[in-house]
Amino acid sequence: MNKLTLDNLISEGKINGKRVLVRVDFNVPLEGGKITDDKRITESLRTIKAITDNGGKCILMSHLGRPKGEKNEKYSLKPIAEHLGKLLGKDVLFANDCIGDDVRMKIDNMKEGSIILLENLRFYKEEEKNDEGFARELAFLGDVYVNDAFGAAHRAHASTEGVTHFMKENAAGYLIEKELKYLSRAVGNPERPLIAILGGSKISGKIDVIQSLMDKADTILIGGGMMFTFYKAMGYEIGKSLLEEDKVELAKEILEKAKSTGKKFMLPQDVVMASKFENDAETTVFDAGKIENKEWMGLDIGPKTIESYKNEILNSKTIVWNGPMGVFEMDNFAKGTIEVAKAMAEATEKGAVTIIGGGDSASAIAKAGLEDKVTHVSTGGGASLEFLEGKKLPGIEALSDVE
């Protein structure tokens, strides 16, 4: 990576005694004020500790939820500051705003090695608008800038892109370095066979990544609701399953491209169909192309598909997975997704590089309890998807270049 890194700053003595403005991604799920998944926080700890251990004043800024440019206690980062303090075993100061005189005063009084978390950036509409004045206000708070928020790196916001125009040195934190290392390896120079597993509800959200990976992957496995648009393109009955009518022609083009290029493009051989969209619905399994009940809907891949997909996964050296195989939030339709997760873990044990592309896939691997059994779980669903599509991420592009 030809971008300035935190290690560069440390080795050059540019952290000690300095105000280090750090964009983190603490956009974690909360229920009743309690954090239900702190992965994004724990993944940032190495960067935070490196700054404080080297005498930096660590100024953390993040967003949480979608407060739509208005102050809303529901989206306050205060519980995050408390949780972070427990994880680090030290006090984490909290500022009730992210800009202004009070914030600057708190930062001025910070000691070397201390940490402060600013209030939600998205309490200001200027954040998402990448407002120049707001970006400048944020830049006033630090001497150097570190971006470690991979989950927000695909957004050109004031705290990810705008702020860099007012800072002399803009570096990547350890999490961003880690994310880019694995994702670049997967699409740039993978050990083959490279397999891409793509699921989720719609083709429309995955068009670019499907087309990008068609050129890079040796095999593509399709699951989730998007399978039915492909089935429709093949003239199959799909009952009341999810369908993107306006993407049927595109699905035909993708299938034709796979055929003409000799690409191994696998669709589910069988489907778990349900009488209604509920966990306790009556179910049956139909082979693809032989769905008889037009009133039912497909909610998971079937047992034949699970076996064939597992076989492909276990015979691959690099595996990228983005999107569940079915409605995994319902236990009765989570089997396909869970079995793919298990196969990923087994492949990892056999020496394969396995990468989970964030979002629902990350939730699914967590539900399976196998987060620690794969090579890398991305913290950025949208960012990882755009990276796999071959797009440039504004939050990365904005960092300082090095020779």
C-alpha positions as CSV (number, residue, x, y, z in Angstrom):
1,M,0.0,0.0,0.0
2,N,1.5,3.3,-1.1
3,K,-0.2,5.3,1.6
4,L,1.1,6.8,4.8
5,T,0.6,4.5,7.8
6,L,0.4,4.9,11.5
7,D,3.7,3.0,11.7
8,N,5.3,5.6,9.5
9,L,4.1,8.3,11.9
10,I,5.4,6.4,14.9
11,S,8.8,5.7,13.4
12,E,9.2,9.3,12.5
13,G,8.3,10.5,16.0
14,K,5.2,12.3,14.9
15,I,2.8,10.9,17.5
16,N,4.5,11.7,20.8
17,G,2.9,14.8,22.4
18,K,0.7,15.3,19.3
19,R,-3.1,15.6,19.0
20,V,-4.0,12.6,16.9
21,L,-7.4,12.9,15.2
22,V,-8.7,9.4,14.5
23,R,-11.7,8.5,12.5
24,V,-13.0,5.2,13.8
25,D,-16.2,3.2,12.9
26,F,-18.1,2.8,16.2
27,N,-21.4,2.3,14.4
28,V,-22.3,-0.7,16.4
29,P,-25.7,-2.2,17.2
30,L,-27.4,-1.0,20.4
31,E,-30.4,-2.4,22.2
32,G,-31.7,-0.6,25.3
33,G,-28.4,1.3,25.5
34,K,-26.4,-1.9,25.5
35,I,-23.9,-2.9,22.7
36,T,-24.9,-6.2,21.2
37,D,-21.8,-6.6,18.9
38,D,-18.6,-4.7,19.7
39,K,-16.4,-6.2,16.9
40,R,-15.9,-2.8,15.2
41,I,-14.7,-1.4,18.6
42,T,-12.4,-4.2,19.4
43,E,-10.9,-4.1,15.9
44,S,-9.9,-0.5,16.6
45,L,-8.1,-1.2,19.9
46,R,-4.7,-1.9,18.3
47,T,-4.6,1.5,16.6
48,I,-5.8,3.3,19.8
49,K,-3.2,1.6,22.0
50,A,-0.4,2.3,19.6
51,I,-1.2,6.0,19.7
52,T,-1.5,6.2,23.5
53,D,1.5,4.0,24.1
54,N,3.6,6.3,21.9
55,G,2.5,9.4,23.9
56,G,-0.2,10.7,21.5
57,K,-3.4,12.4,22.6
58,C,-6.0,10.2,20.9
59,I,-9.1,12.1,19.7
60,L,-11.7,9.6,18.4
61,M,-14.5,10.6,16.1
62,S,-17.3,8.4,14.7
63,H,-20.9,8.2,13.6
64,L,-23.7,6.0,15.0
65,G,-26.9,5.2,13.3
66,R,-28.8,7.7,11.2
67,P,-29.8,10.8,13.3
68,K,-30.3,12.8,10.0
69,G,-28.3,15.8,11.0
70,E,-30.1,16.4,14.3
71,K,-29.0,15.8,17.9
72,N,-30.8,12.7,19.2
73,E,-29.9,11.1,22.5
74,K,-30.8,7.7,21.0
75,Y,-27.7,7.9,18.9
76,S,-25.3,9.3,21.5
77,L,-21.8,7.8,21.6
78,K,-21.6,8.1,25.3
79,P,-22.3,4.4,26.0
80,I,-19.5,3.6,23.5
81,A,-17.1,5.7,25.5
82,E,-17.9,3.8,28.6
83,H,-17.6,0.4,26.9
84,L,-14.3,1.4,25.3
85,G,-12.9,2.4,28.7
86,K,-13.7,-1.0,30.0
87,L,-12.0,-2.7,27.1
88,L,-8.9,-0.6,27.5
89,G,-8.9,-0.6,31.3
90,K,-8.5,3.1,31.4
91,D,-10.7,6.3,31.5
92,V,-12.0,7.5,28.1
93,L,-13.1,11.1,28.2
94,F,-16.3,12.0,26.4
95,A,-17.2,15.3,24.7
96,N,-20.8,16.3,24.3
97,D,-20.1,17.7,20.8
98,C,-17.7,17.1,18.0
99,I,-16.8,20.7,17.2
100,G,-16.7,24.0,19.1
101,D,-14.9,25.8,21.9
102,D,-15.9,23.3,24.7
103,V,-14.4,20.4,22.7
104,R,-11.2,22.3,21.9
105,M,-10.9,23.2,25.6
106,K,-11.2,19.5,26.6
107,I,-8.6,18.5,24.1
108,D,-6.2,21.3,25.2
109,N,-6.4,19.9,28.7
110,M,-5.6,16.3,27.6
111,K,-2.5,14.6,28.8
112,E,-0.2,12.5,26.7
113,G,-1.5,9.0,26.3
114,S,-5.1,10.0,27.1
115,I,-8.2,9.3,25.0
116,I,-11.3,11.3,24.2
117,L,-14.4,10.3,22.1
118,L,-16.3,13.0,20.4
119,E,-20.1,13.0,20.1
120,N,-21.8,11.6,17.0
121,L,-20.5,13.3,13.8
122,R,-23.9,12.8,12.1
123,F,-25.6,15.1,14.6
124,Y,-24.5,17.6,11.9
125,K,-25.9,17.4,8.4
126,E,-22.6,18.9,7.2
127,E,-20.8,15.6,7.9
128,E,-22.5,13.6,5.2
129,K,-22.5,16.6,2.9
130,N,-18.7,16.8,3.2
131,D,-19.0,20.4,4.1
132,E,-15.7,22.3,3.8
133,G,-16.3,24.5,6.9
134,F,-17.3,21.5,9.0
135,A,-14.2,19.5,7.8
136,R,-12.0,22.5,8.7
137,E,-13.5,22.6,12.2
138,L,-12.7,19.0,12.7
139,A,-9.1,19.5,11.4
140,F,-8.6,22.2,14.0
141,L,-8.8,19.5,16.7
142,G,-5.7,17.6,15.6
143,D,-2.1,17.8,14.5
144,V,-2.1,14.6,12.4
145,Y,-5.0,12.5,11.1
146,V,-5.5,8.7,11.1
147,N,-8.3,7.0,9.4
148,D,-9.2,3.6,10.8
149,A,-12.8,3.5,9.8
150,F,-12.9,1.0,7.0
151,G,-16.7,0.7,7.3
152,A,-17.0,4.4,6.2
153,A,-14.1,4.5,3.8
154,H,-16.4,4.3,0.7
155,R,-18.1,7.5,1.8
156,A,-16.6,11.0,0.9
157,H,-17.7,12.6,4.2
158,A,-16.2,15.5,6.1
159,S,-14.5,13.2,8.6
160,T,-13.2,10.7,6.0
161,E,-12.3,12.8,3.0
162,G,-12.9,16.6,3.6
163,V,-10.7,16.8,6.8
164,T,-7.6,15.5,4.9
165,H,-7.5,18.7,2.9
166,F,-6.7,20.7,6.0
167,M,-4.2,18.3,7.6
168,K,-0.6,17.9,6.5
169,E,-0.3,14.2,7.3
170,N,-3.1,11.7,6.8
171,A,-2.4,8.1,7.6
172,A,-4.1,4.7,7.6
173,G,-4.6,3.0,10.9
174,Y,-4.0,-0.7,11.5
175,L,-7.5,-1.9,10.8
176,I,-7.6,-0.2,7.3
177,E,-4.2,-1.7,6.6
178,K,-5.5,-5.2,7.6
179,E,-8.7,-4.9,5.5
180,L,-6.8,-3.8,2.4
181,K,-4.2,-6.5,2.9
182,Y,-6.8,-9.3,2.8
183,L,-9.2,-7.8,0.2
184,S,-6.3,-6.9,-2.1
185,R,-4.9,-10.4,-1.8
186,A,-8.2,-11.9,-2.7
187,V,-8.7,-10.0,-5.9
188,G,-5.2,-9.0,-6.8
189,N,-3.0,-12.1,-6.4
190,P,-5.0,-14.9,-4.9
191,E,-3.9,-18.5,-4.5
192,R,-6.1,-20.5,-6.7
193,P,-8.7,-21.8,-7.1
194,L,-10.4,-18.6,-6.1
195,I,-14.1,-19.0,-5.3
196,A,-16.7,-16.2,-4.8
197,I,-19.8,-17.0,-2.8
198,L,-22.5,-14.3,-3.4
199,G,-25.8,-14.3,-1.7
200,G,-28.3,-11.8,-0.4
201,S,-31.7,-10.8,-1.5
202,K,-31.1,-8.9,-4.8
203,I,-29.0,-8.9,-7.8
204,S,-29.3,-5.1,-8.0
205,G,-27.0,-4.7,-5.0
206,K,-24.4,-7.1,-6.4
207,I,-24.4,-6.4,-10.1
208,D,-20.9,-4.8,-10.2
209,V,-19.3,-7.3,-7.8
210,I,-20.7,-10.2,-9.9
211,Q,-19.3,-8.7,-13.1
212,S,-16.0,-7.8,-11.5
213,L,-15.5,-11.3,-10.0
214,M,-16.6,-13.0,-13.2
215,D,-13.2,-11.9,-14.5
216,K,-11.2,-12.8,-11.4
217,A,-12.8,-15.9,-9.7
218,D,-12.5,-19.5,-10.9
219,T,-15.9,-20.3,-9.6
220,I,-18.9,-18.3,-8.5
221,L,-21.6,-19.8,-6.2
222,I,-25.0,-18.0,-6.0
223,G,-27.5,-18.2,-3.1
224,G,-30.0,-16.1,-1.3
225,G,-33.0,-14.3,-2.9
226,M,-31.1,-13.3,-6.0
227,M,-31.2,-17.0,-7.2
228,F,-34.8,-16.6,-8.2
229,T,-34.1,-13.8,-10.7
230,F,-31.6,-16.2,-12.3
231,Y,-34.2,-19.0,-12.2
232,K,-36.7,-16.7,-13.9
233,A,-34.1,-15.9,-16.6
234,M,-33.8,-19.6,-17.2
235,G,-37.6,-20.0,-17.5
236,Y,-38.1,-21.8,-14.2
237,E,-41.1,-21.5,-12.0
238,I,-40.3,-19.7,-8.8
239,G,-43.7,-19.5,-7.0
240,K,-44.0,-16.4,-4.8
241,S,-40.2,-16.2,-4.2
242,L,-38.4,-12.8,-4.3
243,L,-38.0,-11.6,-7.9
244,E,-36.5,-8.5,-9.5
245,E,-38.5,-8.4,-12.7
246,D,-36.4,-5.6,-14.1
247,K,-33.2,-7.6,-13.7
248,V,-34.3,-10.7,-15.5
249,E,-32.6,-9.6,-18.8
250,L,-29.4,-8.7,-16.9
251,A,-29.5,-12.2,-15.2
252,K,-29.7,-13.7,-18.7
253,E,-26.7,-11.7,-19.8
254,I,-24.7,-12.8,-16.8
255,L,-25.6,-16.5,-17.5
256,E,-24.6,-16.1,-21.1
257,K,-21.3,-14.5,-20.3
258,A,-20.5,-17.3,-17.9
259,K,-21.3,-19.9,-20.5
260,S,-19.3,-18.2,-23.3
261,T,-16.3,-17.7,-21.1
262,G,-16.4,-21.2,-19.6
263,K,-16.7,-19.7,-16.1
264,K,-18.0,-22.1,-13.5
265,F,-21.2,-20.2,-12.4
266,M,-23.2,-22.3,-10.0
267,L,-26.9,-21.8,-9.0
268,P,-28.6,-23.8,-6.3
269,Q,-29.7,-27.3,-7.4
270,D,-32.6,-27.3,-4.9
271,V,-34.5,-24.9,-2.7
272,V,-36.3,-25.0,0.6
273,M,-39.8,-23.6,-0.1
274,A,-42.1,-22.3,2.6
275,S,-45.9,-21.7,2.8
276,K,-45.3,-18.2,4.2
277,F,-42.6,-15.8,5.3
278,E,-42.5,-17.0,8.9
279,N,-40.1,-19.2,10.9
280,D,-42.8,-21.8,11.7
281,A,-44.1,-22.1,8.1
282,E,-44.7,-25.4,6.5
283,T,-41.7,-26.3,4.3
284,T,-40.7,-28.7,1.5
285,V,-37.7,-29.0,-0.8
286,F,-38.0,-28.7,-4.6
287,D,-35.3,-29.3,-7.2
288,A,-34.5,-26.2,-9.3
289,G,-36.8,-26.0,-12.3
290,K,-39.3,-28.4,-10.7
291,I,-41.0,-26.1,-8.2
292,E,-44.6,-27.2,-8.2
293,N,-46.4,-25.1,-5.6
294,K,-46.9,-21.6,-7.1
295,E,-48.2,-20.2,-3.8
296,W,-45.0,-20.9,-1.8
297,M,-41.7,-19.0,-1.6
298,G,-38.1,-20.0,-1.5
299,L,-36.3,-19.1,1.7
300,D,-33.0,-21.2,1.7
301,I,-30.8,-23.4,-0.4
302,G,-31.6,-27.1,-0.2
303,P,-29.5,-30.1,1.0
304,K,-28.1,-31.1,-2.5
305,T,-26.9,-27.5,-2.9
306,I,-25.3,-27.4,0.5
307,E,-23.3,-30.5,-0.3
308,S,-22.1,-29.3,-3.7
309,Y,-21.2,-25.9,-2.4
310,K,-19.3,-27.4,0.5
311,N,-17.3,-29.6,-1.9
312,E,-16.4,-26.5,-4.0
313,I,-15.4,-24.5,-0.9
314,L,-13.2,-27.3,0.5
315,N,-11.4,-27.6,-2.8
316,S,-10.5,-23.9,-3.1
317,K,-7.5,-22.0,-1.8
318,T,-9.0,-18.5,-1.6
319,I,-12.7,-17.9,-0.8
320,V,-14.6,-14.6,-0.6
321,W,-18.1,-14.7,0.8
322,N,-20.6,-11.8,0.6
323,G,-24.3,-12.4,1.4
324,P,-26.3,-15.1,3.1
325,M,-27.7,-18.2,1.4
326,G,-31.2,-17.7,2.8
327,V,-33.3,-15.9,5.4
328,F,-30.7,-16.7,8.1
329,E,-32.4,-14.5,10.6
330,M,-35.1,-17.2,10.9
331,D,-33.5,-20.3,12.5
332,N,-35.5,-22.7,10.2
333,F,-34.0,-21.1,7.1
334,A,-30.5,-20.5,8.4
335,K,-29.1,-24.0,7.6
336,G,-27.7,-23.1,4.2
337,T,-25.9,-20.1,5.5
338,I,-24.6,-21.9,8.6
339,E,-23.3,-24.9,6.6
340,V,-21.5,-22.5,4.3
341,A,-20.0,-20.9,7.4
342,K,-18.9,-24.3,8.7
343,A,-17.3,-25.1,5.3
344,M,-15.4,-21.8,5.4
345,A,-14.0,-22.7,8.8
346,E,-13.0,-26.1,7.6
347,A,-11.3,-24.7,4.5
348,T,-9.4,-22.3,6.7
349,E,-8.2,-25.1,8.8
350,K,-7.0,-26.8,5.6
351,G,-4.9,-23.7,4.8
352,A,-7.3,-21.7,2.6
353,V,-7.5,-17.9,2.9
354,T,-11.2,-17.2,3.8
355,I,-12.6,-13.7,3.7
356,I,-16.1,-12.6,4.9
357,G,-17.2,-9.4,3.2
358,G,-18.9,-7.7,6.2
359,G,-22.6,-6.9,6.5
360,D,-25.0,-9.8,6.7
361,S,-22.2,-12.3,6.0
362,A,-20.4,-11.0,9.1
363,S,-23.6,-11.4,11.2
364,A,-24.1,-14.9,9.8
365,I,-20.6,-16.1,10.7
366,A,-21.1,-14.6,14.2
367,K,-24.4,-16.4,14.5
368,A,-22.6,-19.6,13.6
369,G,-20.0,-18.8,16.3
370,L,-17.2,-19.2,13.8
371,E,-15.8,-15.6,13.6
372,D,-12.4,-16.8,14.9
373,K,-12.2,-19.8,12.6
374,V,-11.9,-17.8,9.3
375,T,-9.0,-15.7,8.0
376,H,-10.7,-12.3,8.0
377,V,-14.1,-10.9,8.7
378,S,-14.4,-7.4,7.2
379,T,-15.9,-4.6,9.4
380,G,-17.2,-2.8,6.3
381,G,-20.1,-4.4,4.3
382,G,-20.5,-1.6,1.7
383,A,-16.8,-0.7,1.7
384,S,-15.7,-4.3,1.1
385,L,-18.3,-4.7,-1.6
386,E,-17.2,-1.6,-3.5
387,F,-13.5,-2.7,-3.1
388,L,-14.3,-6.1,-4.6
389,E,-16.1,-4.3,-7.4
390,G,-12.9,-2.5,-8.2
391,K,-14.0,0.9,-7.1
392,K,-11.7,3.4,-5.4
393,L,-12.7,4.2,-1.8
394,P,-12.6,8.0,-1.1
395,G,-11.5,7.6,2.5
396,I,-8.4,5.6,1.3
397,E,-7.7,7.7,-1.8
398,A,-7.6,10.9,0.4
399,L,-4.7,9.6,2.6
400,S,-1.2,10.9,2.1
401,D,0.8,9.1,-0.6
402,V,4.3,7.8,0.1
403,E,7.1,6.9,-2.3
